[in-house]
């Protein structure tokens, strides 16, 4: 071995090694590509067979139409109080792009899955070598439940993203010796959306 120790794990031990970083980039890129191709392949225009997804779509249409966060399926719309508004706002933005299609809202949820993989990698990378973090992030990203929930109009995947982002920001803040007001504000926003 180049370091003279004879340890076969030497490339994995040094988290800052050039080899480890390059291998991590290749592994993470391949995993993100596989995730993206899977989401593109399985996302369709079919209506979700889930009552919560129907609620999220109805609430997003209410936001998009200017009715506010209201139950517009009633003769007299009333304010909605059951679900948080983060996912309907995200779906409203996606429906604004293509109003008569279910694919953009489904892709919006899939994008949060993509971002979750990256956030998970950045979080785990703070504790393990780059390559191990990339392998773990890819394993999470191509796990069957992650892929299934990434194509459904449910709040699970955005919640995973915001929760992972919150943990990442908290770890970053606790490992910093400086007072970072912007980071603390970002933590607060991430916690409130998660």
Buried (B, 14 or more C-beta within 10 A) or exposed (E): EEEEEEEEEBBBEBBEBEEBBEBBEEBBEEBBEBBBEBBEEEBEEEEBEEEBBBBBBBBBBBBBEEEEBBBBEEEEBEEBEEBBBBBBBBBBBBBEEEEEEBBBBBBBBBBBBBBBBBBBBBBBBEEBBBBBBBBBBBEBBBEEEBBEBBBBBBBBBBBBBBBBBBBBBBBBBEEEEEEBEEBEEBBEBBBEBB
